[in-house]
Amino acid sequence: MHACSISQPLPSCQKTTPTPCNEIEMRVLTWNVNGLKAVVKNRQTNLKDFLDSLSADIICLQEVKTTKDQIEENIAIAEGYTSYFSFCKTRQGYSGVATFCRTTVTPVAVEEGITGSCHVGLKDSIGFPVLDLNDEETEQLNNEGRGLLTEHLQENGRGLVIINVYCPRVDPDNPDRLPYKIHFLSVLHERTKRLQAGGKDVLICGDFNCVLDIIDSAAMEDMPTFTKEPKTKELLLSFISKTPPITNEVLLDTYRYLHPTERGSYTCWCTATGSRQLNYGQRIDYILASRGLAESVVSSNVLQDEMGSDHCPVVTQFSISLMPSPTLSHLCSSFYSKFAGKQSKLSSFFSVSPIKRSNSGPVKESSSKKLCTLKEKEAAPVSLSRSRDVKTLSSGSKLSTDWQKVFKAPPKAPLCSGHKEPAVLRVVKKPGPNHNRKFYVCGRPDGSKHDPNASCNFFKWCK
């Protein structure tokens, strides 16, 4: 039984709530929101109040799931913040990252993508790009809206580059994406090394879609021999450490640095199985710090009480202070033409002109309309106004029997083997030989195999 089962107290990370921002310290938060518009709407608030509730200076969001054409001002611009987006250019409603910065920490430079090669020569380029890539590789790495860099000026004069990332996920049914993910992470690591070699501090915040240790996965604690994506894990462990790094090759896992043995600190759960109810999840969202920031880490927490997504936020506080830029990057969302009043809305091209009506009196009904009305009345079926007529017509008739076959009640659900409770009916949505086939499963949420409150893994095909 893992540490977050019902019979044991919840870990401290699950009870953590945001605290007000401190002017001397910088708070950075990362959260895969699984749709920015949806999470703001579900919390019944507006964008500013949503951002304020997170109490952070810099907020890195993943899976915003919108495009530059679709995004609306009410989820892009909030008073007191500047915002920057990297949209997916290959699919609508997919991926996408956004960074919101309080106006007290406005960045001096912003870049889309992780390579930096697309910004060479631009005025607000961060610099130190990864150039040993061909055009096709660069396009693949930067076009899915998975990376966004903001550079901030620290009071000590050093630049701080915050990389907001949404690392690719490898679906078990699509292993062809694994080489792309490995390449993405390799280039990301190379960029961080080049930035540090150029004298900049680096933070990487985001969803890495990979578990680093058994302690970070409830499923792996149940099955210690089980390892997903061993190549990805091996690569990440080669440059992520739980202890302060001594070279530019390694980044510090800020949460594990302060909570090396904390169990149940999961940041992602399966919504389809209700696994969040029993905290049966995994920790795949990180805030990683370069060597120059290791000594500045004050606190780091997993905010499991924050709802609205299948992930929860992670926040880390640093004892550093940032200086705001006097100018805004050209990538700031406030410069989008659709928000600056320079672009007409699409609806304006389809406006309907009002109908002009004549004042010459009522319109006379045409003879053809009268003829149609008479024909319709003659062809109308006779209504059965009395209930006894309906009963007489339907009772014992073959028609009634046929309808009963069509609308027959579903079969009684079987009892699950573990709890002797009615099972839940599900449908296979995955393409394949069993597509649309129905089956029964235990109705309880996923959890540890040792937890009596968790699903008993009952399964039965529906006949």
Long-range contacts (C-beta under 8 A, 24 or more apart in sequence): 1-448, 1-450, 1-451, 2-218, 2-221, 2-222, 2-263, 2-264, 2-279, 2-280, 2-448, 2-451, 3-263, 3-264, 4-218, 4-263, 4-264, 4-266, 4-278, 4-279, 4-280, 5-278, 5-447, 5-448, 5-450, 5-451, 5-453, 6-278, 6-451, 6-453, 10-264, 10-279, 11-262, 11-263, 11-264, 11-265, 12-262, 13-259, 13-262, 13-264, 13-265, 13-301, 13-302, 13-303, 13-304, 14-264, 14-279, 14-302, 14-304, 14-305, 15-305, 16-301, 16-302, 16-303, 16-304, 16-305, 17-303, 17-305, 18-53, 18-54, 18-55, 18-56, 18-303, 18-306, 18-315, 19-55, 20-55, 21-55, 21-56, 21-57, 21-102, 22-317, 23-321, 24-319, 24-321, 25-298, 25-317, 25-318, 25-319, 25-320, 25-321, 26-57, 26-58, 26-105, 26-317, 26-318, 26-320, 26-321, 26-322, 27-55, 27-56, 27-57, 27-58, 27-315, 27-316, 27-317, 27-318, 28-56, 28-57, 28-58, 28-60, 28-162, 28-203, 28-205, 28-287, 28-315, 28-316, 28-317, 28-318, 29-54, 29-56, 29-58, 29-59, 29-60, 29-205, 29-313, 29-314, 29-315, 30-59, 30-60, 30-61, 30-62, 30-164, 30-205, 30-206, 30-207, 30-285, 30-286, 30-287, 30-313, 30-314, 30-315, 31-59, 31-60, 31-61, 31-62, 31-285, 31-306, 31-309, 31-311, 31-312, 31-313, 31-314, 32-61, 32-62, 32-63, 32-166, 32-206, 32-207, 32-268, 32-285, 32-309, 32-310, 32-311, 33-61, 33-62, 33-63, 33-64, 33-308, 33-309, 33-311, 34-63, 34-65, 34-309, 34-310, 34-311, 35-63, 35-64, 35-65, 35-309, 36-61, 36-64, 36-65, 36-66, 36-75, 36-98, 37-65, 37-66, 37-72, 37-75, 38-65, 38-308, 39-308, 39-309, 40-75, 42-308, 43-307, 43-308, 46-74, 46-78, 47-74, 47-75, 47-76, 47-77, 47-78, 48-78, 48-79, 48-80, 48-81, 51-78, 51-80, 51-81, 51-100, 52-80, 54-306, 54-313, 54-315, 56-315, 57-101, 57-102, 57-104, 57-105, 57-322, 58-99, 58-100, 58-101, 58-102, 58-105, 58-150, 58-152, 58-162, 59-99, 59-100, 59-101, 60-97, 60-98, 60-99, 60-148, 60-162, 60-164, 60-205, 60-206, 61-97, 61-98, 61-99, 61-100, 61-164, 62-96, 62-97, 62-164, 62-165, 62-166, 62-206, 62-207, 63-95, 63-96, 63-97, 63-166, 63-207, 64-96, 64-97, 64-98, 65-93, 65-94, 65-95, 65-96, 66-93, 66-96, 67-92, 67-93, 67-96, 68-336, 71-333, 71-336, 73-338, 73-339, 76-333, 76-336, 76-339, 77-333, 77-334, 77-339, 82-106, 82-107, 82-328, 82-332, 82-333, 82-334, 83-332, 83-333, 83-334, 84-110, 84-148, 84-150, 84-329, 84-331, 84-332, 84-333, 85-145, 85-148, 85-333, 86-112, 86-113, 86-145, 86-146, 86-147, 86-148, 86-164, 87-145, 88-143, 88-144, 88-145, 89-143, 89-144, 89-145, 90-143, 90-144, 94-144, 94-145, 95-144, 95-145, 95-146, 95-166, 96-145, 96-166, 97-145, 97-146, 97-147, 97-148, 97-164, 97-165, 97-166, 97-206, 98-148, 98-164, 99-148, 99-150, 99-162, 99-164, 101-150, 101-152, 103-324, 104-322, 104-324, 105-152, 105-322, 105-324, 106-324, 106-325, 106-328, 107-150, 107-151, 107-152, 107-325, 107-329, 108-151, 108-152, 108-153, 108-159, 108-325, 109-149, 109-150, 109-151, 109-329, 110-148, 110-149, 110-150, 110-151, 110-329, 110-331, 110-332, 111-148, 111-149, 111-331, 112-142, 112-147, 112-148, 112-149, 112-331, 113-138, 113-141, 113-142, 113-147, 113-148, 114-141, 114-142, 114-146, 114-147, 114-149, 114-163, 114-165, 114-184, 114-187, 114-188, 114-191, 115-141, 115-142, 115-187, 115-191, 116-149, 116-191, 118-142, 124-329, 124-330, 126-151, 126-159, 126-161, 126-195, 126-200, 127-198, 128-191, 128-194, 128-195, 128-197, 128-198, 128-200, 129-191, 129-194, 130-187, 130-190, 130-191, 130-194, 133-187, 137-183, 140-180, 141-183, 141-184, 141-187, 144-168, 146-184, 147-188, 151-200, 152-322, 152-323, 152-325, 153-322, 153-323, 153-325, 154-201, 154-320, 154-321, 154-322, 154-323, 155-320, 155-321, 155-322, 155-323, 156-320, 158-199, 158-200, 158-201, 158-292, 159-199, 159-200, 159-201, 160-200, 160-201, 160-202, 160-203, 160-293, 160-320, 160-322, 161-195, 161-200, 161-201, 161-202, 161-203, 162-202, 162-203, 162-205, 163-188, 163-191, 163-192, 163-202, 163-203, 163-204, 163-205, 163-206, 164-205, 164-206, 165-204, 165-205, 165-206, 165-207, 165-208, 166-206, 166-207, 167-206, 167-207, 167-208, 167-209, 167-210, 168-209, 169-209, 170-209, 170-229, 170-232, 173-430, 178-229, 178-231, 178-232, 181-209, 181-229, 181-232, 182-231, 182-232, 182-235, 185-232, 185-235, 185-236, 186-235, 189-235, 189-239, 192-248, 192-251, 192-290, 193-248, 193-249, 196-248, 196-290, 196-291, 196-292, 197-248, 201-289, 201-290, 201-292, 201-293, 202-251, 202-289, 202-290, 202-293, 203-287, 203-288, 203-289, 203-290, 203-293, 204-251, 204-286, 204-287, 204-288, 205-286, 205-287, 205-288, 205-314, 206-285, 206-286, 207-268, 207-284, 207-285, 207-311, 208-236, 208-284, 208-285, 208-286, 209-284, 210-236, 210-284, 211-282, 211-283, 211-284, 212-236, 212-237, 212-240, 212-253, 212-283, 215-261, 215-262, 215-263, 216-265, 216-266, 216-282, 216-283, 216-284, 217-266, 217-281, 217-282, 217-283, 218-264, 218-266, 218-275, 218-279, 218-280, 218-281, 218-282, 218-447, 218-448, 219-280, 219-282, 220-282, 221-263, 221-448, 222-448, 222-449, 222-450, 240-286, 240-288, 244-291, 244-294, 244-295, 245-290, 245-291, 245-294, 246-291, 247-291, 248-290, 248-291, 250-291, 251-288, 251-289, 251-290, 252-288, 252-289, 252-290, 252-291, 252-293, 252-294, 252-297, 253-286, 253-288, 254-286, 254-287, 254-288, 254-289, 254-297, 254-300, 254-316, 255-283, 255-286, 255-287, 255-300, 255-301, 255-302, 255-314, 255-316, 257-294, 257-297, 257-300, 258-297, 258-299, 258-300, 259-300, 265-302, 266-302, 266-304, 267-302, 267-304, 267-311, 267-312, 267-314, 268-310, 268-311, 268-312, 269-310, 270-310, 270-446, 271-310, 273-445, 273-446, 273-455, 274-444, 274-445, 274-446, 275-445, 275-446, 275-447, 276-310, 276-445, 277-445, 277-447, 278-445, 278-446, 278-447, 278-448, 278-451, 278-453, 278-454, 279-304, 280-445, 280-446, 280-447, 280-448, 280-454, 285-311, 285-312, 285-314, 286-314, 287-314, 287-315, 287-316, 289-316, 289-318, 293-318, 293-320, 296-320, 411-462, 411-463, 413-440, 414-440, 414-460, 416-440, 416-441, 416-442, 416-443, 416-444, 416-456, 416-458, 417-456, 417-458, 418-442, 418-455, 418-456, 418-457, 418-458, 419-444, 419-456, 423-458, 423-460, 425-462, 437-461, 437-462, 438-462
